[in-house]
Amino acid sequence: MRPLGLGDILDGTVKLIRANPKATLGLSAAVGVCAAVPLVIGNALYFREVGGSFPGITQQPQDDAVSLSAVVAQSVGGVVSFVLAFVATTLLTGLLTRVLGRAVFGARITAGEAWRMTRSRVWALLGLALLETLLIALPGALVGGVLIAAGIALDLVALTVIGGLGLAAGVVYAIFIATRLSLAAAILVLEHRGVVDAMRRSWQLVKGDSWRVFGIILLTQLLIGLISAVVSVPFSLGSTALTFLGGTSVAVTVVAAVLSGIGQTVTAMLTYPFTAGVYGLLYADRRMRAEAFDLVLQSAAMRPDETSVDDLWQYTPTGPARP
């Protein structure tokens, strides 16, 4: 196995999903359903109010605007869904990384086996996700707070210029940190490292090839955005049409909300494993380029019974990957 190009990474991700459909698409669909349920409930309450707020369209005109309770219900559903999605996708990243770690060596793994091998890393994965989020978002929040405080003393033009520069700097910072830490989850799962150690190792692996890693990640996100739009648009249009034209009956609002939830679930089922596959193969590629990990793969192929393939990620041609 040689270092991977962009085409190899994308093609390998698709092959990974096709070779392990239950452990990739199945797990992703389960995560999508868990995250969509609170949003479906909130949207059902909201859609019922919205459906009655267009007297020229629906058959049940109402004089009042959308009630505050409906907006609150949708907002709470969205927040709960976001939290569940954050936790579930973090765990899913670990599970899919474990699937990838086995698939690179030509072996398969069941969803249950992937969970048994990953569950000891659950809290570390959540800690890593929270720490990365804080590292990316906290400086931006602090800058925003300073700008709000400075708005009292600055005129509108000065505040706009400073705010624009601060926003640009925040975006560059977030991209830089996200790129350098993009391999931390794979390292944490496959090399059994701690949170800080995994972040430090990701930083070192990406260093020297940051632009290439950033380009692959950016292209991946663009592809995911395109896939999400294509998949979710029919469900969103159907949900909106039912909301505006179907009145405020319970059946109509439930169907509209469920359509929206199905769209979210299908999107998650397709995009989550694709994202995890790209990041996992990018990690393997960086190890091949920086540590000649392809020699480890070749050695394992010649001695298949000596070492478990799950342990090979902790080795380089000269010994353990740990310092």
N, C-alpha and C positions, 0 to 999 in steps of 0.2 A: 504494500500500500504506500502511495506517494503523497506528498503534501497536496492539499485540495485547492482547486481554483473555485471561483464563484459558481460556475456551472456544476462542478462536482458537488458542492455543498447543497445547492438547490435540488439537483437530481437525487442526491443521497437522501435528502429529507423526504422527498416524495416516495422513494423506495422503502424508507423506514416505515412510513405510515402504511403503505400497501402490504408490507411483510408482517406488520403487527397491528392489524385493524382493531382488534378487541382492546388491546392495551393502550392504544393511542386514541382512536376515534371514540371508543366506548367510554374511557375515563373522561375525555374532554366533554362528551355529551352529558355525563353525570354531573360534572362540575357546572356546566351551563344551566342545567335544570335547577340545581341548588341555588345558583345566583339569580335565576329568573323568577322564582316563585314569589318573593316579596315584591318585586317590581310588577308582576302580573296583578297581584292583589291591589296595590296602590293605583295602578293604571285603571283597573276595573272601576274603582270608586270615582276616579277623575273623569274617565270617559263617560260615565253615566251623567255627570253634571254637564260636561261639554256638549253631549248630544242634545241636551235640552236647552242649550244656550244659543241655538241658531234657529229662531222661530220661523225664518223664511225657508228653512230646509227640512226641519223635522216636523213631525206631526203633533208634538207636544210642546207648544211654545211656553216659555217661561220668561217672566219679566226680570228676574234677578240674574246677576252675573254668576259666574262660577263661584261656588261657596268656598270660604276659607278652609273648611274642613276637607274638601276634596283636594285642594292644593297641598295641604299638610299631609294628607294620606299618600299622595303621589311622591312628595318629597321624602317622607319617612321610608316609603318602600324603596325609593332610589338609594337612600343612604344605607339601609340594611342590605340591599342587593350589592352595593359597592363593597361593603365590608366583607360580606360572604365571598364575593368574587375575589377580593384581595387575598383572603385566607386560602380559598380553594385553589386559585391559580398558582399560589406559592407552593402548595403541596403538590399540585399537578406538575409543576416544573421539576420537582424532585423525582416524581414517579416516572415522567417521560425521559428525564435524563438517565435514570437507571435502565429504562428500556433501550435507550440509545447505546449506553455503555455496553450492553450485551450484544446488540445488533451489529456494532462495528466489527466484532469478532465473528460474525456470521451465525450467532446463536440467538434463540428466541427466549422470551420470558413472558409469563402470564401476568395479568393485572394483580392477582393475589400475591404472587411471588415478588413483584415489584414493590408492593406495599410493605411486605415483611422486611424487605431489605432497606426500605426508605424510612420507616416509621421512627427509627432512632434518631433521624436527622430532622424531624418535624420542627422542633423548637428552634433548632439552629437555622433552618430555612426561614421561619417567621422572623427571627431576630435579624437575619441578614436583610430580608426585604424591608423591615422597618428602618434599619440603620441606613440602608442605601437611600430610602425615601427621605429621611431626615437630612442626610448629607446633600441631597439635591435640592430639596425644597426650603430648608431652613434659611440659608443665606438670602434667597429671594424674598422670603417673608420679612427678614430683618431689613433689607433694603427698602421694601415696600413701606414698612413702618416708619423708617427714617424719612422717606419722601412725603408721607402723609403729615408727619410732624413738621417738616420743612415747608410744607405748603402754606403754613400760616405766615412765614416770613418772606416767601418768594412770590414774584408775580407769575401770571399764567404762562408766559413765554418761557421763562427760565425753568419753571417746574416741568413744562412739556419737554424741553431739551434734556434736562437732567433725567427725567423719567424714561425717555427714549433710550438714552445711553445706558441707564441702569438695566432696562429690559434687555437690550442687546447683550450686555455683559452677562446677565443672568442666564440667557439662552445658551451662550457659548460655554459658560461654566457647567450648566446642566448636561450639555452634550459631552463635554470633556470627561466629567465624572462618570456618567452613564457608560461611556465607551470603555474607559479604563477598568470599570468594575463589571463589565458585561459577562465575564467568564466565571465570576465568583460562585454562582449557584452550582454550576457543573463541577467546579473544584471541590466545593463543600460536600457534594454527594458522592462523587467518584473517588476522591482522594481522602475522604473522611477527615477533613481539616475543620478547625474551629472557624467562627465567623470572621474575626479579624485576620487570621492567618489566610483564609480563603480570599479575602479582599486584597491583602498584600500580594499574594501570589498572582491573582488576576491582573493587578497593576503591573507586575513585572512581565507577565506573559504578553500583554498587549503593548507594552512599551517598545518602541522601535518599529511598530507596525500599526500605529494608531489610525492612520488615515485609511488604510485598507480595511481594518476592522470596522471603522465608522462607516465606510462606504457600503460594506455588506449589510450592516445593521440597518442603514438608511433605506437601502433597496428592499430589504425584507419588510420593513414597516410600510413602505409604499405599496408593496404587493399585498400585504395583509389588509391595508386600508381599501384597496381596490376590491379584494375578495369580499370583505365585509360589506362594502356598498352594494356590490352586485347581488349578494345573497340576501341582505336584509331589506332592500328596497321593495320587493314584491310584498313581503309581510307587512311592512310599514304602510304601504299604499292601501292594502286590504284593510288593515286596522283603522286607518284614517277614514276610509270610505264608509265602513260600518258605523263609525262614531258619528259622522255627520249626517248620514242618510238613514240610519236604522232606528233612530229614536233612542229612548232611555230605558228600554226594557232590560231586565236583568240578563236575559239570554244574549241579547245583542252586545251589551257591554262586556260580559264575560268572554264571548267569542272574540271580540276585538282585542281584549287584553291578552287572551291566550295566543292569538295570532302574533302579537308583538313579542310575547315570551318565546314562542317557537322560533321566530326569526333570530332572537338573541342566542338561543340554544344551538341552532344550526351554525350560526356564525362562530360561536365558541368551539364547536366540535371540529370545524375546519381550520381555524386560525391558531388555536392553542398548540396542537401538536406540530404544526408547521414552524411556529416560533421556537418552540423547545428544540426541535430538530436542527434548525439553523444554528442556534447558539451552541448546542452540543457538538455539532460537527466543526464549528468554528473553533471551539476549544481544542478538539482533536487536531485540527490543522495547525494551530499555534504551537502545540506541543511537538508536532512533527518538524516544524520549521525551527523552533528554538531549542529543542532537546533531542532531535532525531528519534522521536517516539515511534516512527515507522519501523525502526530496527527492533524495537520491543515487539511490535506486531509480527514481524517476520520470524523472530525467535520463538514466539508463542505458537505460530503456525507449524514450526518444525518439531516442537515438543508440547503437543496439545494436552497431555495428561499430567504434566509436572506442576502447573500452577493454575489456579482458578482464574478464568478470564476477568472476573470481577475484581481481582486483586492486582491485575496487571496495570491498572491506571495509576497505581502508587509507585511505579518503577520507571526509571529511565535506563538507557543502555549501560550506564555506569553504576546503577544501584537504585535505592529508594529515591523517590522524588522529594521526600521531606528533607529539609536541611539538617 
